[in-house]
Amino acid sequence: MKIFQHFGYFGPAVSRGNKQPGDLICYNAINGIGHVGIYIGNNRVIHAGSTATGIHTSVANYRSVNCVRRIVR
């Protein structure tokens, strides 16, 4: 999240139950955050899956969630 801070934005933590469209959902990996999706509502995220699947939507908890962040200025 430091790149956002560099440009005057910050990402306060948001509880999973209070997520809103536009919030970033950060997913776990073995060594920290491994993937990020954008919450679009109705328990769905849009994200880049792989070269085979491309950009698509998935249920928000399709992977283990690390945190939810709301980027604000």
Buried (B, 14 or more C-beta within 10 A) or exposed (E): BEEBEEEEEEBEEBEEEEBEEEBBBBBBEEEEEEBBBBBBEEEBBEBEBEEEEEEEBBEBEBBEBBBBBBEEE
